[in-house]
Amino acid sequence: MRLYDSRMSGNCWKVRILLNQLGQPYERITLDLAKGDAQTPEFQQISRFSRVPALQLDDGRSIVESGAILLYLAQGSRYLPDDPWLRAQIVGWLSFEQGDLQKPLAQCRVYHLKGLAGQISAQIEQLHGEGYLALEKLEHWLTTHNWLVGDDYTVADLGVSIYVSLASVGGFDMQRFPAIGRWIAQVKSQPGWVELLPNG
Ligand SMILES: N[C@@H](CCC(=O)N[C@@H](CS)C(=O)NCC(=O)O)C(=O)O
C-alpha cells in the first residue's frame, strides 16, 4: 500500500494518523505541491483530481478523497462500526467537514502561513464568518456528546478534528469553543495519534 501525501496537508495528516492507529505498513511518497509535483500527467493517472492524499493499493488501484480513504482503511476495525445507521452518521459528519468546515479553516490557515492575511482582510473576514458558523454547530453538538457518533472515537472524530485543531493558525479564536477544546484533547490522546509532519 502506498500513500501519496504532502507535509502540510491536513487531509493527508488524517490518513497518516489512521494508518498508524491501525498498525498498517505502507510506503509514503511525499509530494512537494509548491513545485507542482501533483500536477504531472503521471500523478493524474493515480489521483483523478491531481490532489493528495491518494492511496494506491497493491493491485495498482487507487482511492482519492480523504473521507473515502478513511472509510476504506477503517473497514473491520473499531474505528468504523458495522451498524448501517452509525455508518451513515459517520458519512454525515465527514460530509459536514468537507462541505462546511474544511474550506474556510484550511484557506485561512494557508493565507496566514503565507503571510497574506493582512492583504486580503475582506476575504479572511468572509471565511471567518463561514468557519465560525460551522464551528458553532460542532460546539453545539459536543456540548452534549463526548464523541461525534456513538459512545467512542471513530473515523468521524478523526476526519472532522484535523482542520479544527489547526484553526487557530488561521486566526480563529478557539477560546470561544470549550466543548471543541475538550474533544480535540480526547482525540489527540487516542493511541496511535501522530503529529503533523514537520515542514521542510
Ligand atoms: N477533498 C479532498 C481535498 C484534497 C486537497 O485539496 N488536496 C490538496 C492539498 S490539502 C492538494 O492536493 N492540492 C493540489 C495542489 O496544490 O497541487 C480530500 O479531502 O482529500
The ligand as an SDF file (V2000), in Angstrom:
LIG
                    3D

 20 19  0  0  0  0  0  0  0  0999 V2000
  -11.4380   16.9080   -0.6580 N   0  0  0  0  0  0  0  0  0  0  0  0
  -10.0860   16.4580   -0.8000 C   0  0  0  0  0  0  0  0  0  0  0  0
   -9.1840   17.6710   -0.7780 C   0  0  0  0  0  0  0  0  0  0  0  0
   -7.7710   17.3070   -1.1810 C   0  0  0  0  0  0  0  0  0  0  0  0
   -6.9480   18.5550   -1.3950 C   0  0  0  0  0  0  0  0  0  0  0  0
   -7.4780   19.6760   -1.5300 O   0  0  0  0  0  0  0  0  0  0  0  0
   -5.6410   18.3610   -1.5000 N   0  0  0  0  0  0  0  0  0  0  0  0
   -4.7380   19.4630   -1.6990 C   0  0  0  0  0  0  0  0  0  0  0  0
   -3.7430   19.5140   -0.5340 C   0  0  0  0  0  0  0  0  0  0  0  0
   -4.6110   19.6460    1.0230 S   0  0  0  0  0  0  0  0  0  0  0  0
   -3.9530   19.2190   -2.9990 C   0  0  0  0  0  0  0  0  0  0  0  0
   -3.5210   18.1260   -3.2450 O   0  0  0  0  0  0  0  0  0  0  0  0
   -3.7820   20.2440   -3.8590 N   0  0  0  0  0  0  0  0  0  0  0  0
   -3.0700   20.0530   -5.0860 C   0  0  0  0  0  0  0  0  0  0  0  0
   -2.0290   21.1020   -5.3620 C   0  0  0  0  0  0  0  0  0  0  0  0
   -1.9190   22.0250   -4.5310 O   0  0  0  0  0  0  0  0  0  0  0  0
   -1.3320   20.9550   -6.3570 O   0  0  0  0  0  0  0  0  0  0  0  0
   -9.7350   15.4740    0.3300 C   0  0  0  0  0  0  0  0  0  0  0  0
  -10.4040   15.5040    1.3820 O   0  0  0  0  0  0  0  0  0  0  0  0
   -8.8240   14.6500    0.1550 O   0  0  0  0  0  0  0  0  0  0  0  0
  1  2  1  0
  2  3  1  0
  2 18  1  0
  3  4  1  0
  4  5  1  0
  5  6  2  0
  5  7  1  0
  7  8  1  0
  8  9  1  0
  8 11  1  0
  9 10  1  0
 11 12  2  0
 11 13  1  0
 13 14  1  0
 14 15  1  0
 15 16  2  0
 15 17  1  0
 18 19  2  0
 18 20  1  0
M  END
$$$$
